[in-house]
């Protein structure tokens, strides 16, 4: 007798896609990794093709006794670039057309990080990687979220934004328009250059690819750790932004005065810079005294799978069995 695939879990970021096929008892039957999911760059059909390629790899690893997963499985997809509910709906329609499951639910990929870090779908997650985002959820299905599509939606922060801010302050520090800062030496020094002027020229004329600007974010934190006031002020502002998002989300869900987890994810927060993460904990204690702050270490695809089990009504022991395989 074959083993049915209950959940097709997909966690797709800009740089990579992870998929897992989950059995009815919570067993991970197979998994695979694929390329990045970037519908704004390549279009929705081509982006979904990337997911299809990863699922084909996972399907090829299924035990021979396992039946096809399209007939009754639930597809739980947590996708980058699904920033608005209308985009989630459009992507869900595109996935439904592929016939990967009897039902499909698409969420922004930040929900996967949140669900991976909690034993029940309750709490708030703030993700700070290339950009910044925050979501919250409760077991009764309520959610809190932000558009998180850049400055036009009121966002500040993220690795890319921090690098741009550091460049701005460093340029003004060197030419005298701004406050002196060690950033004026540290940023060009990272690329082996001797001045901000040389770095500005290299970035402007393509000597240093735009894609490498993110390398300046760790330089900013190292400079802050050395006590530079300008760099420290940027780190302080990021801490305030993280806490603002988390506390607003907690408030929308009625969790400000309750014990609730606030999970931190993404490359900037996962790096555990003391000046940033300790300050977040300190500031949040004043806004939400009962909140528990921690960095998520579990893989987001686990969160996508758990969201799928939530949707299918799986028993608690099925959730526990699944989580145990990712410890």
N, C-alpha and C positions, 0 to 999 in steps of 0.2 A: 504494500500500500504506500503510495507516494506521500511526501511531506509537503503540505501547501505553504506557499509564501504568503504570509499575512500582511507584511508591510514592506513596501519599496521605499527605503529611506534615501533621500538625496540632500546633500549639503554642497551647494555650489557657490564658490567665491570667485572673485575676479581672476585669481591665479590658478585655482585648482578645483576639482570636483571630486567629492567622495560619495560613494554609494554603498549601501548595504541591503541585502535581502534577508528579511527577518521571518523566521518560522512562527507558527501559531503559539509555540511554547516559549518564545523569546530567544531562541537560538539564532545566532548569526550564521546563516547558511553559506553566504559568500559575500565578498566585498571587492571593490576595485576603486582605482583612482583614475581620473581623467583630467582634461585641460580646463582652463578657466571659462567661466560663464559670463559673457559680455554682450548681451543683446543690444545695448546702445551703439556698440562698435560694429558688430557683424550682422545685426538683425536677429529677430526672434527665431526664425526657422534654423539658421546656422548655429545659433547658440544652443537650441534644443538638440541639434545633432550631436553636440559635444556630450550632453547628458546621455543620449542614446548610445554613443560609443562606450561610455563607462559602464552602462547597464549591460551591454553586450558582453563585455569582459566579465562582469559579475555573473551573468547567466551561464557563461561557459564553464564556470567553476562550480555550478550546482551539482550536488550528488545525482547520480543517474536515477535514483528513486524519487527525486523531487519533481513534482509536476510543474507545468508552466505557471508563471506568476501573473499573467494578464487577466485571468478569468475572475478571480475573487479578491485580489490584493488591493490594499489601499496605498496610494502613492502619497507620501508625506515629503514634500519638497520645500526646502528652505533655501532661498535663492538670493544672491546678490543682485542689486539693481531692481529688486521688487520693492521699491521704496514707498509706493502709494497703493492703497487698496485697489484702485483701478488697474494698476500694473500687475498686482497679484491675480486679479480676475483674468486679465488677458493671457498671462503666462499659464494659468490653470487650464484655460481653454486650449492652448497650444499643446500642453501635456496630455490632456484628455484625448486629443486627436491621435496621439501615438498608441493608444490602447494598452498602456502599461498596467492598468489596474481598473477595477470596477468603480473606484472613486478617487478623486484627486483633491488635495488641499495644498495650496501654495502660500508660503509665508516669507517675509523678509528673513534673511539669514541670521539676523540678530536673535530671533526667537530660538534658533537652534542652540546658540550659546547659552541663553537663559535656561532652557529646558534641560540641557546637559548637566547643568550645575545644581539642580534642585531635585528632591525626591518627589515633589508634587508640583504641578504647574502653578506656582505662586511665587512672586517676587519680581525683581527688576534687574535688568542687565544693562550695563553701559559698555559699549565697544569703542575702542579708540585704536584704529589701525591706520590705514591711509586717510580715512575720514573718521567721523564720530557719529554715533547713533545710540539710541536708548529705547528699550521696550520694557513693558511690564505685563504681567498676566496673573489671573486668579483662576482657581479651579472651576468657577461657575462660567468661564468663558469670556469674562471681561478682559479687555486689553487696554494698554496705554502705549502710545507711540508718537513719534515726531516724523515729519516728512524727511528730514535728514538728507537733503539734496544740495547742501552748500549754503552760501551766504544768503541766497534768496529765501531760504527757509529759516534764517536766523541762526545758523550754525557757526561755531568757531572752534577750531581745534582739529585734531587728527594729525597724523604724521606729516602729510603734505602741507597742511595749513601752518603747522609749527615751523617747518623748514622755510616757508615763505616769510613768516614773521621774523625768523632769525636773520634771514638775508636782509630784510628791510632795516632792522635795527643795526646790523653790522655795517651796511653801506653808509648809513647816516653817522655812525660812530667814527668811521674812517675819514669822511669828508668834512666833519665838523658841524653838520646840521643837528646831530643828536648827541646823546650822552655817551661818553667813552665806554667801551665794552670790549672784553677779551674776545667776544665773538668776531670782531674785525680781524683778528689773527687766526683764531681757531678754524673758522669756516674755510677760508682759502687754504689754510695749512693742510686740511684733510685731503685736498686734491693736489698737494705739492706746489701750491702757488704762494706767492709772497705778499699779496695784497687783495683787498676786496675789489679793486679796480680790475685786476687780472681775472678774478673769478667772475665778475659781472660780464666782462668781455667774452670769456669762455662759454658762459651760459647763453649769452645773447647770440653768439656766432656759431654755436653748435660744437665747440671744442669739447664741451662736457654735455652729454645728452640730458635732456630734461628729465628723463626717467631716473637719473642718478641723484636728483635733488633730495629724495627721501633719505639718502645717506647722511644728510646734515642734521636730522632729528637726534640721533644719538650724540652727535657733537654738541648740540644744544644742551642736552642733559648733563654731559660731562662738564661743560663749562659752568652750568648751574651748580654742580657738585663742588666745583672749585671756588664758589662764593661770588661769582660775577652777578652784580645786582640786576642787570638787564635780563640776563638769562633766567635768574631766579624769578623775576616778575612774570615772565612768560609761563614758567612752570606753575606759578601760583594761579595765574589766570586759567590755565587748563584745569587745575584742581577745582576751581570755582565753577567752571562750566560743567564738569562731570557731576558735581554735587547738585547744581541747579537742575540738570536733566533728571537725575535720580530722584530728587526730592519732589519735583513736579509729578513724575510718574507715580511715585508712591502716594502722593496726595490724590491724584485722579482715581486711584484704586482704593482709597480709604485705608491705606496701610501705614501712614506716617506715624501713628501712635501705637502700632502693633509690631511684634517681632516679625521681621521679614528680611529675607536675604537680598543684598545688593551685590550682584556679581560683576566683576570687572574682566573684560576680555579684549582681544586685539593686541597687536604687537607692542604698542606703546605701554599699555597697562600691564601686559603680561611680563614686561621687562622688569617690573617691580622696582622702579627708581624710587628710592626712599623719599626724596624731596616731593615726589608726586603722590605716591600711594599713601604714605603716612599722612600727608596733608589732606587727602580725600577723606580718610577715616576720621581725622580730627574735625573737619568741617561738617561732615555728615552727622557726626555725633550731636552737633548743635541743632541740626534741622530734623533729624529722625533718630532720637536717642536709642531706640530699640533695634535699629537696623544692624544686621551683621554683614560686614564687608569681607569679601574674599575674591581672589583671582581664580578664574575657571581654568582648570587643567584638563578637564575631560574633552574629548574630541567633539566638535559640533555635530558630526553625523550621528552620534549617540542621541543628541537632542532631537534631531529630525526623526529618528526611529521611535523615541519615547513619545513624541507628539503623535506619531502614527498609532502607537498602542493606546494612547489616550482616546483617540478618535474611534478606534475599533472596540473600546470597552474592555480591553484585556485586564485580567486579574492582577492584583498587586504582585503575586509571585512571578508573573511573566515579566513585569517591569524589573523586578529585582534580578531575575536571571539574565536579562539583557544587560543591565548595568554591570553585573559582575564580570562580563566578558570584556569590558573596557577598562577595568581597574589595572 
